Amino acid sequence: MTSGIEIIDNFILKIQENSSNSQYFEWIHYEQFENIKSISHGEISNIRTAKWINGPIIDRKEQKRSGPLNVVLKIFKLENNNSELSSILNQVHYHYICYNKSPNKFLPIYGITKDPSKNEFISIIKYAEGGDLHDYLNSNFSSLNWNKKLSILSSFLRDLKTIHEQGFIHKDIHSKNILLSKNKTSFREENLLIAYLPTSGLTRPMVPTGNKNEKEGIYGILPYIAPEVLKGKEYIQASDIYSVGIVMCELSTGEFPFKDTFKDNQQLDMNLAINICQGERPKLSDNAPNIFNEVVEMCWAQDPSVRPSINELENIVSEWCDRLAELFNEADKK
């Protein structure tokens, strides 16, 4: 099955030839999707959920499919621009590279399609039934113990480690972009959007550059953006670690960072951006163990060079899970 579009078919063939896991990446006819529902709208892409009627191939030799499967459709807006299409395919490819390296830990991406009535290309990704971390904290924080918090954190860091090990930068880490999926023993969250572009398509530019082309601004949700990025420097992997620190604080407090300051208003946001660049950070949790808060402060350090690497951070959290569980259990009693 092909798209009939040479650049797309060559892209899919290249992925299929280089795949090292059983997941089959393919072109999927748009008519295969039903019950399509919109979730969010962004400057570059929109997110919808749908039911894939036949589902993915689970046996390549027999061409056997799973049957109906809930999936996420990431819809990329395209304005008849080949360079835009190449950028979209690159973003899809980055996601697949990470999934191909960690197929048992990373959110699967099944293929791409196109709405024949619109100039939109769509990537198809596994649906995470647990929703996003932000909404989960809003609804469940009072019953969320440290064992579950550390499970969420450690699995999220495994995904980020895969991204960084492939030389990529996520650039848009925040609690709405961390998705939860239930398994038999715990909650495991996965990055729906692997973003090597300055946006995952879910947010607008927070700090205008003065350029008429809005897409050249700084994208993301302001409270999670590292100060060096707000100052106009390029994203680096340490900028992702800053965002992790903000998420860790949110995971420990249950509160959106700078909730009393961030008003989604351009002038007020500019004031907050200045304060972040001057060292202001969200309030730490009084109920978290000191070692947790100390690592949060390491992650959101003003100087990117002193922030831990993803490997260092993952090792720290693994030690918490393996050797210091009792310390965190005591924190549940506060």
N, C-alpha and C positions, 0 to 999 in steps of 0.2 A: 504494500500500500504506500503510495507516494503522494506528495502535495501537488506535484506538477510545477513547482517553483524550484528552479535549479539550485539556487543558493541554499534553500531549505533542505532539499533532498541530499545535497552533498554534505551539509552539516550533520544531518541525522546519520548518514552512512559512516561518516568519520567517527561519531560517537559509538555507533554499534561495533565498529571494527576494533576500537580501543577499549571496549568495556571488559572489565575483569570479574564482573559479578553476574548473577543470574537475572537481574532486573533488565528487561528489554525496553530500550528507549525507542519510541516510534512516533510516526505521524498518525494522528487520531482524527477521524472525521468529526466535525462539529455536531452532526446529527446524533452522535453517540451520547450527548449530554442532555439531561432533562432536569426539571425542578431547579433551574438556575436562580440563585438568589444573591443579591448584592450585599456585600459586607462593608466595604469602604471604598472611598474614591481618593485618588492622589493626582499630583501634577503629571506624572509619567505613566502610572498604571493604576488599574482598579482591581479589587479582589472580590471574587464571587465564590459561592459554593455550588456544587452540582452533584447529581448522581451520574456516574459513568455506567451506562447500561451493560456493556459486556465486561468491563473491568480489564485490568492488565493481564498480559500473558504470564502464566505461572509455569508453563512447560514449553520451552522453545521447540523441542523436537516434535511434540504432538500439537503444538500451537493451541494448547488448552488455556482458557482464560478463567479468571477468578469468579466472574459473575458480577452483578451490580456492586458498585463501590462508591462511597462518598469521597469526593475529591475537592481540592481548591483550584480554582481557575485564576491565574494571574494574567490580567489583560493588559497588554502593552499598547499604548496609543502610537500610531505610526502615521507620519505625514508625507508619504511618498518619497522617502529619503533612504537611499541605500545604506548610508553611514549609520542612520538610526537603526535600521534592521540589523546591521552588523553588531552594533552595541547591544541590542536586545539578545541576539544569539550568543554573544560573549557572556552576558549575565547568566543565561540559561546554562551555558557550558561550564562556567565557574561553579554553579550549584552542582552540576552532574559530576565534575571532577572531585569535589568534596564527598559527595555521596559514594562515588566509585571507590574512594579510598577507605571509607568507613560505612559500608552498606548496612551494618547492623546497628549503627548508632545515629546515622544522619537521616534527615527527613527525605524519603524517596521522591524523585521527580520522574514521572512516567513518560513524558513526551510533550509534543506541541501540537497546536491546531490553529485554525483561523476561522473566524466568523465570516461566512461568505457574503453577508450583507454589509460588512463594515471593514475598514482597513485596520484591523486589529489582530495581532498575533497573541497567542495564549499559551502559557506553560501550564502543565497539569501536575499538581503536587498532592501528596497524601494529605488527607484531612486529619487534623489533630482534634479529637473529640473533646478534649479537656478545655478548649478555649485558650485564651491568652493569660499570662501571669497577672497582668494588671487587674483584669476582671475577677480572676480567681482570688486574689488577695482581698479585693473589695468584699467578696461574698463569704470567704472562708478563713480570714486571718485569725479570728478568735480561736479557731479549732486547729490551727496549723502549728504543729510542734516543731522543735528544732531538727528532729530526724527527717521530717519531710522537707523542711527548708534546705537542709544540706543535700538531700537527694536531688532536689530541683537544681541547686547551685552546681553540684558536681557534674550532673548530666549536661547542663548548659555549657559548662566549661569544656567538656569533652568535644562538643560541637565546635566551639570557638578554637580549640586546639587544632582540630582538623583544618579549619579555615586558615589559621596562621601558618601551619606547617606547609601548606600549599603556596605560601607567599602572598595570600590575599589579605585584604582588610575589609571588615564588615561594614563599618562606617555608619551603622544605624541601629545600634543596640539599645533597646529600651524595653520596658515590661510589656508593651503591647505587641512586641515583635518576638516574644518568647512564648512558644506554644506548648501546651501540656497534653500529654497522651497517657492514658492509664495503662499500666501493666499489672502483673499479678502481685507485685510486692510494693510498688511505689509509684510515684508520679515521675514521669520523665519528660522534660521539655525539649523542643527542637526548634532551630531558626527556620521560619517559613521562607524568609527572603534572604538569600545570600547576595549581598550587595557589594560589588566592586566599584560601581558608579557612586557618585556622591549622594544618591538617594535610593531607597528601595521602592520608591513610587507611592509611598503611603503618606508622605508629609509634604508641606510646602517649604520654600526657602525661609529660614528664620532670620537670616541676616543678609539683607540685600547688598549686592556688590556695586550697584550703580550702573551695571551693564543692563541694557535693554533685554538681553536674553536671560530670563529669570532662572533658567536651568544652570547658570554659572554661579549662583549664590551658594550659601551654605545650607545644606539640607539636614533635617533631623528634628528631633524634639529638644528644644533648647536646654532643659535641665540636665540632659544626658550628654551634651556636647562638650568636649574637652576645651579648656581655656586656650590652648595653642591654636586650635582650629578656629575658635572665635576671633583670634587675633590675626587670622588670615594665612596661617601656615598650613601646609598640606597634612592630610590625615596620615598617621603612621599607626603601626600596630599598638603602640602605647596609648594612642587615643581611644582605641577599643577598650583597653584595660581601664581607662578612666570611666568609661560608660559602665563597665562591669561593677566598679566601685559604687556608682550611683544605684545600680540595680540591687546590689548586696544590701545597701542601706534601706532601700525600699522593701526588700524581702524581710528585713529585721524589724522594721517599724510598721509595715502595712500601709504606709502613707506615700502618696505621690510626691516626688521631690519638689521642694519649693512650692508646695500647694497653696500657700498663702500669698505668694509673690507672682507666680506664673499665671498670667491672665489671658494668654493668647491675644495680646494687644501689642502692636508693633512698638509703640513708645515704651510701654512698661517692660516689654521683652528686652529692649535695648538696655534699659536700666539693669535688669537682671543679668544680662550678658556682661556688662561692665563689672558688676559685683562678682560674678564667677571668675572673671579674669583677674580680679583683685584678691581672690582667695576664698570667697564665700562658698560654703558647702551646706548641704542639708543637715539637719540635726540628727546626731547619732542616737541609736536606741539605748535607753537606760537599762533595758532588760537583756541585751545581748552580752555574751561573754566578752571580757576585755580583749582577748586575742582576736575575736571577730572584728571588733571596731578598729583595732590596730591595723588589721589587714585592709579594711575599707579605706582607712586614711592613707595607707601606702598606695592603693590603687588610684585614688583621686589626688595624689600629690601634684602640686603646681608644676614641678619639673618632671617632664615625661621620662627623663633618663633614670629616675630613681623608682619608677613604678615597676612592679614585678613583671616578668614575662609570663605568658600563658602557661608555660611549663612549670615555672616556679609556683604560680598561683594554684594550678591543679594539684601539685604535690602537697601544698599546704592544706588544701581542702580535703584531700585524700587522707592525710594524717588526722584531721579532725574526725572524719568518719570512722577511721580504723582504730585510733588510739585514744581519742579524747571525747568519745561519745558521752561518757558520764558527766563531763564538764558541761556539755550542752544540755544534757537531760536536767541538770540542776538549774539551768537557766529557765527551763519551762516552769519551774516552781515559783519564779519571781512574780 
